[in-house]
Amino acid sequence: MAAYRVEDWRISLHCKGAREFLKLSVPLRHGRYHEIRTPDLQVQFNLNAEIKYLQGRQRDWPHPAEWLKRTPADDWIYYSVGSYNDVFDLFGEYYFPCLSHDANPFFRHSPFALPAVQETFSALGPVFERIRRLSQADLPKPLRAFFRRAAVANGPAFQRRREDFHRILGEPISILPPDSRHVDYAVIPVIIARGCLYHCGFCRFKTRKPFTPLTKTAIVNQMKGMKAFLGQDLLNYNAVFLGQHDALLAGKTLLLFAAEKAYEIFEIERSYMKKARLFLFGSVDAMLRAEESLFEALNRLPYETCINIGLESLDPKTLDRLKKPVPPERVKEAFLRMLEVNRRYFRIEVTANFVLGKGLPSGHLPSLFELAQNHGNKTFGKGGLYLSPLHRREPKADLLSGFYALKRAFRLPAYIYLTQRL
């Protein structure tokens, strides 16, 4: 790390953060980054000199352990401590990521509306202006080089970068697997299949396009484009998301090709971050059609693989209400297959999603309690369950009541599904 002082700024280049995504109740930075501390702000940049983290240093900043993060798609996320124990019980993490683009039933008052947070965003304009001025000043060569890169990488460039990000993928990533919380959602997305198999009526995230796998050439070109987009910051990534909504259905040949090519093209072995991870979604039918040889091959890859399956309910009336065209017998079969895969394969974890909501048919919760009492093994430590609020405006008390009742009943870890996009 190299440290400098310019006027009332302190600048640190090539800081070394943690090399693993640890679950701690204190703020922790991961990867390599640059930092500017002003009297009022702490601004941290990725290795492309783009703002990644932002925190106010003024007295009225909401909490000294809370901060903002900017994603590659130019969304801002506010990390709230809430009550540490409550947040961890609900989400499996010590911080709750409040999204700037989506209301959440657990935090009715958006932190983005707080005066201190708005003032912090407003202060970025003068910071960018000073960076542009300092990029022309007579400063040590490494410092001047950083200011020159930061002068063109921030502010007006954010819109263009977001457009480039989505152009490479061919579409935005409407939702990430809930398991990607284990790497703070810092994944390299690669779409290997577009569209969806079921087109469930309740879903807010999937498109109406038919399920269509991409060609190997299209997948490789996408990876090359994403590698160029990430540039020097590629060093900070150790996780890949194979999307979009049902990569498991793409089949053994295409799935393994994409996973192996991603590891090679993104140079995961050279990442500053340890423990490579692979994330993907799967449907009920994809889980049941998957050959045993696919799981055997995934287990041999240099990743820890997380597969998230959308089950939603085991109650026929609820499945009908959700317009999910899958019989409850198939849903239960997929759940049992999940348990079997988790038991047999050390480097694979399959998790499942169920809906949560006050207005669902009366058989929904009893069907989940029956499943909880008769299946699963809490001591095994794999195969978490994610409960997704069906309506964003559900009363918080009702959601929590249903959630904690199920969490106590399940023999598997259970958390609320936090939706994030890219």
LOGUTI-679122 format. One line per field, with one value per residue: residue in one letter; x, y, z of N, C-alpha, C in turn. Coordinates in steps of 0.2 Angstrom, whole numbers. Each point is the difference from the previous one (the first is absolute). Layout:
<nodes>
type [a	...];
n.east [X	...];
n.north [Y	...];
n.up [Z	...];
ca.east [X	...];
ca.north [Y	...];
ca.up [Z	...];
c.east [X	...];
c.north [Y	...];
c.up [Z	...];
</nodes>
This chain:
<nodes>
type [m	a	a	y	r	v	e	d	w	r	i	s	l	h	c	k	g	a	r	e	f	l	k	l	s	v	p	l	r	h	g	r	y	h	e	i	r	t	p	d	l	q	v	q	f	n	l	n	a	e	i	k	y	l	q	g	r	q	r	d	w	p	h	p	a	e	w	l	k	r	t	p	a	d	d	w	i	y	y	s	v	g	s	y	n	d	v	f	d	l	f	g	e	y	y	f	p	c	l	s	h	d	a	n	p	f	f	r	h	s	p	f	a	l	p	a	v	q	e	t	f	s	a	l	g	p	v	f	e	r	i	r	r	l	s	q	a	d	l	p	k	p	l	r	a	f	f	r	r	a	a	v	a	n	g	p	a	f	q	r	r	r	e	d	f	h	r	i	l	g	e	p	i	s	i	l	p	p	d	s	r	h	v	d	y	a	v	i	p	v	i	i	a	r	g	c	l	y	h	c	g	f	c	r	f	k	t	r	k	p	f	t	p	l	t	k	t	a	i	v	n	q	m	k	g	m	k	a	f	l	g	q	d	l	l	n	y	n	a	v	f	l	g	q	h	d	a	l	l	a	g	k	t	l	l	l	f	a	a	e	k	a	y	e	i	f	e	i	e	r	s	y	m	k	k	a	r	l	f	l	f	g	s	v	d	a	m	l	r	a	e	e	s	l	f	e	a	l	n	r	l	p	y	e	t	c	i	n	i	g	l	e	s	l	d	p	k	t	l	d	r	l	k	k	p	v	p	p	e	r	v	k	e	a	f	l	r	m	l	e	v	n	r	r	y	f	r	i	e	v	t	a	n	f	v	l	g	k	g	l	p	s	g	h	l	p	s	l	f	e	l	a	q	n	h	g	n	k	t	f	g	k	g	g	l	y	l	s	p	l	h	r	r	e	p	k	a	d	l	l	s	g	f	y	a	l	k	r	a	f	r	l	p	a	y	i	y	l	t	q	r	l];
n.east [4	-2	3	-5	2	-6	2	-7	3	-2	5	-3	5	-4	-6	2	-6	-5	3	-4	-6	2	-4	0	0	5	0	0	6	-2	6	2	2	-3	2	-5	3	-5	0	-4	4	-2	4	-2	5	-3	3	-6	1	-5	-5	2	3	-5	3	-5	4	-5	-1	-4	6	-5	5	5	-4	-3	-1	2	-3	5	-5	3	-6	4	-1	-3	4	-4	5	-5	2	-6	-3	7	-3	-4	5	4	-5	-2	6	2	-1	6	0	-5	0	0	-5	3	-1	0	-6	1	-4	7	1	-4	4	0	6	-2	-5	5	-1	3	-4	-5	2	1	-6	-2	4	-3	-4	0	-1	-5	-2	2	-3	-4	0	-1	-5	0	0	5	-2	1	4	0	1	4	3	-1	2	4	1	0	4	2	1	-1	-6	1	5	-4	-4	5	3	-6	-1	6	-1	-5	4	5	-5	-2	0	-4	3	-6	4	4	3	-4	3	-1	-4	2	0	-5	-3	6	-4	3	-5	-3	-3	-3	-5	-5	-5	-6	0	-2	3	2	-7	2	4	4	4	-3	3	-3	6	0	1	5	4	5	3	5	-1	-6	0	5	-4	-5	3	2	-6	-3	5	-1	-6	1	4	3	-6	2	6	-5	-1	-4	-5	-4	-5	-2	-3	-6	-5	3	6	-2	-5	6	1	2	0	-5	-3	3	-2	-6	-1	3	-4	-5	2	0	-5	-4	4	-5	4	0	-6	0	-6	0	0	2	-5	-5	-4	-6	-5	-5	-3	-6	-2	3	-2	-6	1	3	5	1	2	-5	-3	1	-1	-6	0	2	-4	4	-6	-3	-4	-4	-5	-4	-4	-4	-1	0	-3	-2	-3	-4	-4	5	2	-6	0	6	-5	1	2	1	-1	-4	-1	0	-3	-4	-1	-1	-4	-3	0	-2	-4	-1	-1	-3	-3	-1	-1	6	1	-6	-3	-6	-3	-5	-5	-3	-7	0	-6	-3	-1	5	-2	-5	1	2	-1	-6	0	2	-5	-4	2	-1	-6	-1	3	6	6	-1	2	-3	-4	-4	-1	2	-5	-3	-3	-4	-1	-6	-2	3	-6	2	-4	5	-5	-4	4	2	-6	-2	5	-1	-6	2	4	-5	-5	3	2	-1	6	-3	-1	0	-3	6	-4	5	2	2];
n.north [-6	5	4	5	7	2	6	-1	-3	-6	-2	-6	-2	-4	2	-4	-2	-3	-6	1	-2	3	-3	7	1	0	7	-3	2	-2	-4	2	6	6	5	4	3	3	6	-1	-3	-6	1	-6	-2	-3	-5	1	1	-4	5	-3	3	2	4	3	5	3	4	3	-3	-4	-3	0	-5	5	-3	3	-4	1	-3	-5	-1	3	-6	4	-3	1	-1	-3	2	4	-6	0	-2	5	4	-2	0	6	2	-2	6	4	1	4	-3	6	-1	3	-6	-2	0	0	-6	-2	5	3	2	2	-3	-1	0	-3	6	-3	-4	4	3	-6	-2	5	-3	-5	5	4	-6	-1	6	-1	-6	3	5	-5	-2	6	-2	4	-6	-4	-3	-4	5	3	-6	0	7	-2	-6	3	5	-6	-3	6	1	4	-3	1	5	2	0	2	5	1	0	3	4	0	1	6	1	4	-1	-3	-5	1	-6	-2	-6	4	0	-7	3	2	-5	-1	0	-4	4	-6	3	-6	2	2	4	-3	-5	3	6	-2	0	-2	-2	4	-5	-5	-1	2	0	-4	-5	4	-6	3	2	-5	2	0	-6	-2	3	-2	-6	0	2	-5	-4	2	-1	-6	-1	4	2	-3	3	4	-4	-4	3	-5	4	-6	5	2	-3	-4	2	-3	3	4	-4	-6	-1	4	-3	-6	0	2	-5	-4	2	1	-6	-2	2	0	-5	-4	-4	6	-1	6	-2	-4	-7	-3	4	-4	4	-3	2	-4	-3	-2	1	6	1	-1	4	4	-2	-6	-1	4	-2	-6	2	2	-6	-1	5	5	-1	4	-5	5	-5	4	-4	2	-2	5	-6	-4	5	-4	2	0	-6	-1	2	-3	-4	-4	-2	-2	-6	0	-6	4	5	-5	-3	6	1	-6	2	6	-3	-4	5	3	-6	-1	7	-1	1	-3	5	-4	6	2	2	3	1	6	-1	5	2	-5	-5	-3	-4	7	3	-3	1	7	1	-3	4	5	-3	-1	5	-1	3	4	-6	-1	6	-4	4	6	3	2	4	0	6	-3	4	5	1	-6	0	4	1	0	3	4	1	0	4	3	-1	2	5	0	-1	3	-5	5	4	5	3	6	-1	2	4	-1	6	-1];
n.up [0	-4	4	-2	1	-3	2	1	-5	2	-4	-1	-4	-4	4	5	-3	3	0	6	-2	5	4	0	6	-3	-2	-6	-2	-6	-2	-5	3	-2	4	0	5	0	2	-6	-4	-1	-5	-2	-4	-5	-3	-3	7	0	2	5	5	3	4	3	1	-2	5	-5	-2	-3	-2	4	1	-3	-6	-5	-5	-5	-4	-4	2	4	4	5	4	5	4	3	6	0	2	1	6	-1	-2	4	5	-2	0	5	0	2	-7	0	-6	1	-4	-5	-2	6	2	6	2	0	-5	3	4	-6	1	-6	4	4	4	5	-2	-1	6	1	-3	3	5	-3	-2	6	3	-5	2	6	-1	-3	5	5	-5	0	6	2	-1	5	-4	5	4	-4	-1	6	1	-5	3	6	-3	-4	6	2	3	-6	2	6	-3	-3	6	3	-5	1	7	-1	-4	4	5	-3	7	4	5	-1	1	5	0	5	-3	-5	6	-1	-6	5	-3	1	-5	-4	-3	-2	-4	2	3	-5	3	0	4	5	0	6	2	5	-5	4	-1	-1	-6	-5	-1	-6	4	-1	0	2	-5	-1	-6	1	3	-4	-5	4	1	-7	-1	4	-2	-6	1	3	-5	3	1	-6	3	1	-6	4	-2	-3	-3	-1	-5	-1	-2	-5	2	5	-2	-1	5	1	-6	-1	6	-1	-6	2	5	-4	-5	5	2	-6	-3	6	-2	2	-3	-3	1	2	-2	5	-1	-6	-2	-1	-2	1	-4	3	-5	2	-6	0	7	-2	-5	4	-4	3	-7	-1	6	-3	-6	2	3	-7	-2	-2	0	4	-2	-1	1	-2	3	-4	6	4	-1	5	0	-2	5	4	-3	1	7	1	-3	4	-7	7	0	6	-4	-5	3	3	-6	-3	5	-1	-7	2	4	-5	-4	5	1	-7	-1	2	-6	1	0	1	-1	3	-4	5	-2	2	3	2	-6	1	-4	3	-5	-1	6	1	-6	1	5	-5	-5	4	2	-6	-2	-2	0	5	2	-6	1	-4	-5	1	3	-6	4	-5	3	0	5	-4	0	1	5	2	4	-5	-4	5	2	-6	-1	6	-1	-7	1	5	-5	-4	-2	-5	-1	3	-6	0	-5	-1	-3	-5	-3	-6];
ca.east [-4	4	-5	2	-4	0	-5	-3	-2	4	-2	3	0	2	-1	-1	-6	0	0	-6	-6	-2	-6	2	-5	4	1	6	0	3	3	5	-4	3	-4	1	-4	-1	-3	-7	-1	5	-2	4	0	3	6	-1	-1	-7	-2	-4	-2	-1	-2	0	4	-3	-3	-6	-1	-5	4	7	2	-4	3	-3	4	-3	1	2	-6	-1	-5	2	-3	2	1	-3	1	-6	2	4	-3	-6	2	3	-5	-4	3	6	5	-1	-2	-6	1	-6	1	-2	-5	-6	-3	0	-4	3	2	-5	3	6	6	2	-4	3	4	7	1	-1	6	6	0	1	7	5	1	7	5	2	3	6	4	1	5	6	3	4	5	6	0	4	-2	-5	-6	-3	-3	-6	-5	-2	-4	-6	-4	-4	-4	-5	-4	-4	2	-4	-5	3	2	-6	-2	5	-1	-6	1	4	-4	-6	-6	2	-1	-6	0	5	-1	1	6	6	1	6	5	-3	-2	5	0	0	-6	1	-7	1	-7	-4	-7	-2	-4	-7	-3	-4	-4	2	7	1	7	1	-3	-5	4	1	6	5	7	4	6	6	4	-3	2	7	1	-3	5	5	-2	0	7	3	-4	3	7	5	-4	-1	3	-4	-5	1	-7	-3	-7	-2	-7	-3	-5	0	6	0	-4	4	2	7	5	0	2	7	4	0	4	7	3	0	5	6	0	0	7	-2	6	5	-4	2	-5	1	-6	-5	-6	-4	-7	-5	-6	-3	-8	-2	1	8	3	-2	3	7	3	4	7	0	2	7	4	0	4	7	2	3	-5	-5	-6	-7	-6	-6	-6	-6	-6	-6	-5	-2	-8	-2	-4	5	3	-5	0	6	1	7	-3	3	-4	4	4	6	4	3	5	6	2	4	6	4	3	4	6	4	3	5	5	3	1	-6	-6	-6	-5	-7	-4	-7	-3	-3	-5	-6	-6	0	-4	1	4	7	4	0	4	7	1	1	7	5	0	2	6	5	5	3	7	3	3	0	-7	-4	-6	-1	-7	0	-6	-4	-2	4	-4	-2	1	6	-1	-3	6	4	-4	0	7	3	-4	3	7	1	-2	5	7	5	0	-5	1	-4	3	1	0	5	0	6];
ca.north [6	7	5	7	5	5	5	-3	-7	-6	-5	-6	-4	-7	-3	-7	-2	-7	-4	-5	4	-2	2	3	6	6	1	-3	1	-5	1	6	6	6	4	7	3	7	2	-2	-6	-6	-3	-5	-1	-6	0	4	7	1	-1	-7	1	7	1	6	1	5	-2	-3	-6	-4	-5	0	-6	-1	3	-1	-3	1	-6	1	2	7	1	1	-4	2	-6	2	-5	-2	-3	-6	-6	-1	0	-7	-5	0	0	-4	5	5	7	0	4	4	1	7	0	-4	0	-6	0	0	6	4	7	-1	4	4	7	3	6	-2	-5	4	4	-4	0	7	2	-4	4	3	-5	-1	6	0	-5	2	5	-3	-4	4	3	-3	-5	-6	-4	-5	4	3	-6	-2	5	1	-5	1	6	-2	-6	2	5	-2	-6	-5	-2	-4	-7	-4	-2	-5	-6	-4	-2	-7	-6	-1	1	1	-5	3	-3	-5	-5	2	-2	4	4	-2	4	7	1	2	-6	1	-4	-2	-4	-6	-1	6	-3	-4	-6	0	6	0	6	4	2	7	0	-4	3	-5	-3	-7	-2	-1	0	4	-4	1	6	6	0	2	7	4	0	4	7	1	1	7	5	0	3	-1	-2	-7	-3	-1	-5	-7	-3	0	-2	-2	1	5	-2	-7	-3	-7	-3	0	-6	-2	3	7	3	-1	4	7	1	-1	6	6	-1	2	7	4	-1	0	-2	6	5	2	-3	-7	-4	2	-2	0	1	-1	-2	-5	-1	-6	-5	-1	-4	-7	-3	0	-6	-1	1	7	2	-3	5	7	-1	-1	6	4	5	-2	2	1	0	3	-3	3	-5	4	-2	-6	0	0	6	6	0	2	8	3	-2	-4	-6	-5	-4	0	-6	1	5	-4	-4	4	2	-6	-1	5	-3	-5	3	3	-5	-4	3	5	7	2	2	2	3	0	6	0	6	2	5	-1	-2	-6	-5	-2	-6	1	-1	-7	-5	1	-3	-7	-1	1	-5	-7	0	4	-2	6	-1	-1	7	3	0	5	2	8	2	6	4	1	7	5	4	-4	3	-3	-5	-6	-4	-3	-5	-6	-1	-3	-6	-5	0	-4	-7	-3	-3	3	7	3	7	4	1	7	0	4	0	3];
ca.up [0	0	3	-1	2	-4	3	6	-2	1	-5	1	-6	0	6	0	5	2	-6	0	2	7	3	6	2	-1	-8	-2	-8	-4	-6	-1	-2	2	5	2	6	0	7	1	-4	-1	-7	-2	-7	-3	-4	-6	2	0	7	2	7	3	7	3	7	4	6	-1	-3	4	4	-2	-3	-6	-5	-7	-5	-7	-4	-7	-4	2	5	6	6	7	4	7	5	3	6	-2	1	-3	-7	-2	0	-6	-7	0	0	5	-3	-5	-6	-2	-7	-2	-6	2	6	4	5	7	1	-3	-1	-4	2	-5	2	6	-2	0	-6	-5	0	-2	-7	-3	1	-5	-5	1	0	-7	-3	2	-3	-7	1	2	-6	-4	5	1	6	-2	-6	1	3	-6	-4	3	-1	-7	-1	4	-3	-5	2	5	-2	-6	-3	3	-4	-6	3	1	-7	-2	4	-2	-7	-1	2	-4	4	7	5	4	7	2	5	7	3	-2	5	2	-3	-1	-7	-4	-5	-7	-3	-7	-2	-5	-3	2	1	6	-2	3	0	5	0	6	0	-3	-3	-6	-6	-3	-6	1	2	-6	1	-5	-3	3	-3	3	7	0	-1	6	5	-2	1	7	2	-2	4	7	0	5	6	-1	5	6	0	0	0	-6	-1	-6	0	4	6	1	-3	1	-6	-6	-1	2	-5	0	6	2	-5	3	6	-1	-4	4	5	-4	-3	5	4	7	4	1	4	7	5	1	-1	-6	0	-6	1	-5	1	-4	1	2	-6	-1	5	-1	-6	1	0	6	-2	0	6	1	-3	4	7	-1	-2	6	3	5	-4	4	-5	3	-3	2	1	1	4	-2	0	-7	-1	0	-6	-5	1	-3	-8	-1	-3	2	5	6	1	-4	4	6	-2	-1	7	3	-4	3	6	-2	-3	6	4	-3	-4	5	-3	-3	4	-3	4	-2	1	1	1	7	-1	4	-4	-3	2	7	0	-2	6	3	-5	2	6	0	-3	5	6	-3	-4	1	6	2	1	-6	-1	-7	-3	3	-2	0	0	-4	1	-7	-1	3	5	6	7	3	6	-3	-3	6	3	-4	-1	6	1	-4	2	6	-2	-5	2	-4	1	-4	0	-4	-7	-1	-8	-2	-7	-3];
c.east [4	-5	3	-5	0	-5	-3	-2	6	-1	5	-1	2	-1	-2	-5	0	-1	-5	-6	-2	-6	2	-5	4	2	7	0	4	3	5	-4	5	-4	2	-4	0	-3	-7	-1	5	-2	5	-1	2	6	0	-1	-7	-2	-4	-3	0	-3	1	4	-3	-4	-7	-1	-3	4	7	1	-5	3	-4	5	-4	2	2	-6	-2	-7	4	-3	2	0	-2	2	-6	2	4	-3	-6	1	3	-5	-4	4	7	7	-1	-2	-6	2	-7	1	-3	-6	-6	-2	1	-4	3	3	-5	3	7	6	2	-4	3	4	8	2	0	6	6	0	1	7	4	1	7	6	3	3	7	5	2	6	7	4	5	6	7	1	4	-4	-6	-7	-3	-3	-7	-5	-2	-5	-7	-4	-4	-5	-6	-5	-4	2	-4	-5	3	2	-5	-2	5	-1	-6	0	4	-4	-6	-6	3	-1	-5	0	6	-2	1	6	6	1	7	6	-2	-2	5	2	2	-5	2	-7	2	-7	-4	-7	-1	-4	-7	-4	-6	-3	3	7	1	6	1	-4	-5	3	0	7	5	7	4	5	6	4	-3	2	7	1	-3	6	6	-2	0	7	2	-4	3	7	4	-4	-2	3	-4	-6	2	-6	-3	-7	-2	-7	-3	-5	0	6	0	-4	4	3	8	5	1	2	7	4	1	4	7	3	0	6	7	0	1	6	-2	6	4	-4	3	-4	0	-7	-5	-7	-4	-8	-4	-7	-2	-8	-1	2	8	3	-2	3	8	3	5	7	1	3	7	5	1	4	7	3	4	-4	-3	-7	-6	-5	-6	-6	-7	-6	-6	-5	-1	-8	-3	-4	5	4	-5	-1	6	1	7	-3	4	-4	4	4	7	4	3	6	7	3	5	6	5	4	5	7	4	4	6	6	3	1	-6	-5	-6	-4	-7	-3	-7	-3	-3	-5	-6	-6	0	-5	2	4	7	5	0	4	8	2	1	6	6	1	3	6	5	4	3	7	5	4	0	-8	-5	-6	-1	-7	-1	-7	-3	-2	5	-3	-3	1	6	-1	-3	6	4	-3	1	7	3	-3	3	7	1	-2	5	6	5	0	-5	1	-5	4	1	2	5	0	7	-2];
c.north [6	5	7	4	6	5	-3	-7	-4	-5	-6	-4	-8	-3	-7	-2	-7	-4	-6	4	-3	3	3	6	7	1	-3	1	-7	2	6	6	6	4	7	2	7	2	-3	-7	-5	-3	-5	-2	-7	1	4	8	2	0	-6	1	7	1	7	0	6	-3	-3	-6	-5	-5	-1	-7	-1	4	-1	-4	1	-6	1	3	7	1	1	-4	3	-6	3	-5	-2	-2	-6	-7	-1	-1	-7	-5	0	-1	-4	5	5	6	-1	5	4	2	7	-1	-5	1	-6	0	1	7	5	7	-1	5	5	7	4	6	-2	-4	5	5	-3	-1	7	2	-3	5	4	-5	-1	6	0	-5	2	5	-3	-5	4	4	-4	-5	-6	-4	-5	4	4	-4	-2	5	1	-6	1	6	-2	-6	1	5	-1	-7	-6	-3	-4	-7	-4	-3	-6	-6	-4	-1	-7	-6	-1	2	1	-7	2	-3	-5	-5	2	-2	5	6	-2	4	7	2	2	-6	3	-3	-2	-4	-5	-2	5	-3	-4	-6	1	6	1	7	5	3	7	1	-3	3	-5	-3	-8	-2	-2	0	4	-5	1	6	6	1	2	7	4	0	5	7	2	1	7	5	1	3	-2	-3	-8	-4	-1	-4	-7	-4	2	-2	-2	1	-2	-4	-8	-3	-7	-4	0	-7	-1	3	7	3	-1	4	8	1	-1	6	6	0	2	7	5	0	-1	-3	5	5	1	-3	-7	-3	2	-3	0	0	-1	-2	-6	-1	-7	-5	-1	-4	-8	-3	-1	-7	0	2	8	2	-3	5	7	-1	0	7	4	5	-3	2	0	1	2	-2	4	-5	4	-3	-8	-1	1	7	6	0	2	8	3	-1	-3	-7	-6	-4	0	-6	1	5	-4	-4	4	2	-6	-1	5	-3	-5	2	4	-5	-3	4	6	7	3	2	2	3	1	6	-2	7	1	6	-1	-2	-6	-5	-3	-6	1	-1	-7	-4	1	-3	-8	-2	1	-5	-7	0	5	-2	6	-1	0	6	2	-1	5	1	8	1	7	3	1	7	4	4	-4	3	-4	-5	-6	-4	-3	-6	-7	-2	-4	-7	-6	-1	-5	-7	-3	-3	2	7	4	8	4	1	8	1	5	-1	2	3];
c.up [0	3	-1	3	-4	2	6	-2	2	-5	1	-6	2	7	0	5	1	-7	0	2	7	3	7	2	0	-7	-2	-8	-2	-6	0	-2	1	4	0	6	0	7	1	-3	1	-7	-1	-7	-2	-3	-6	2	0	8	1	7	2	7	2	6	4	6	0	-5	4	5	-2	-4	-6	-6	-7	-4	-7	-3	-7	-4	3	5	6	6	6	4	7	5	3	8	-2	0	-4	-8	-2	0	-6	-7	0	0	5	-2	-4	-6	-2	-7	-2	-5	2	7	4	6	7	2	-3	-2	-4	3	-5	0	5	-3	-1	-6	-6	-1	-2	-7	-4	1	-6	-6	1	0	-7	-3	3	-3	-7	0	2	-5	-4	5	0	6	-1	-5	1	2	-6	-5	3	-1	-7	-2	3	-3	-6	1	4	-2	-6	-3	2	-5	-6	2	1	-7	-3	3	-3	-8	0	2	-5	3	7	4	5	7	1	4	7	3	-1	5	4	-2	-1	-7	-5	-5	-7	-3	-7	-2	-5	-3	2	0	6	-2	2	-1	6	1	6	-1	-3	-3	-7	-6	-3	-6	2	2	-6	2	-5	-3	4	-2	3	8	1	-2	5	5	-1	1	7	3	-1	4	7	0	6	6	0	6	6	0	0	-1	-7	1	-7	0	-6	5	1	-4	1	-6	-6	-1	1	-5	1	6	2	-5	3	6	-1	-4	4	5	-4	-2	5	5	7	5	2	5	7	5	0	-1	-5	1	-6	2	-6	3	-3	2	3	-5	-1	5	-1	-6	0	1	6	-2	0	7	2	-3	3	6	-1	-2	6	3	6	-4	4	-6	4	-4	2	1	2	5	-1	1	-7	-1	-1	-6	-6	0	-3	-7	-1	-2	2	5	7	1	-3	5	6	-3	-1	7	2	-4	3	6	-2	-3	5	4	-4	-3	5	-3	-3	6	-4	5	-3	2	1	1	7	-1	4	-4	-4	2	7	0	-1	6	2	-5	2	7	0	-3	5	5	-3	-4	2	7	2	2	-6	-2	-8	-2	3	-4	0	-1	-3	1	-7	-2	4	6	5	6	3	6	-3	-3	5	3	-4	-1	6	1	-4	2	6	-2	-5	3	-4	1	-4	1	-5	-7	-1	-8	-1	-8	-3	-7];
</nodes>
